[in-house]
Amino acid sequence: MYSYKFNKLILIIFLIFFCLGFSLKPITTKGKWLNTLLLKKEFKTIILESDKFLISEPNNLEIRIILAMAYQLTGQIDEAMNQAKIILDKDETNIPANEIFMFSLMEKKHFEEGLAFAKKILQTDPNNAEAYYLFGWYNYEKGDEKNLKEAIEYFTKAGELDPKKELMTTDNIISIHMILHEFEKAEILAKKFILNFQIKNSLKKVARDMPKKAC
């Protein structure tokens, strides 16, 4: 059995989904504007403007968390961790900051510390899909049969809690079945996922094509 490694591209794609899946809901004008830039992936602008804002508003955690996300997505892991730590020093239960710190630790290969943060997050938010995904990632990374089977359970849980992760979690689970030579299970899951995807697209098409009722 060999360890199935996540490559950098998969990590970046996941982090984008992860950041967009945050429970963060900006309430200030600046926060809403920066969040719009985040969705447009204008990370350099976010970093430049956030630094300016924080000079006059150093305690604005909303701006700081968006800045941390931008650092994370541009590969500036230490800077992301520094911003997350500033937030956690003020509010150790802040879920987005804990998530950023957690994934930064994993990116730096500090797996045990990352898992400790995942457990901490689940104490505050027991239905946090990111934490379950990380547990799956950790077990997937270890690569032996026992850990791979545990990874399936964690990925399944993450997908159930956050439907936006269905594609990633399903792909990972199929890969695990292939590694374990469970080819029939991989095929069944792939067909099931494709069928569900086709049904969802068909329903969306029907909804689009339906004439709107007059008020």
Secondary structure, 3 states (H helix, E strand, C coil): CCCCCCCHHHHHHHHHHHHHCCCCCCCCHHHHHHHHHHHCCCHHHHHHHHHHHHHHCCCCHHHHHHHHHHHHHCCCHHHHHHHHHHHHHHCCCCHHHHHHHHHHHHHCCCHHHHHHHHHHHHHHCCCCHHHHHHHHHHHHHHCCHHHHHHHHHHHHHHHHHCHHHHHHHHHHHHHHHHHCCCHHHHHHHHHHHHHHHHHHHHHHHHHHHCCCCCC
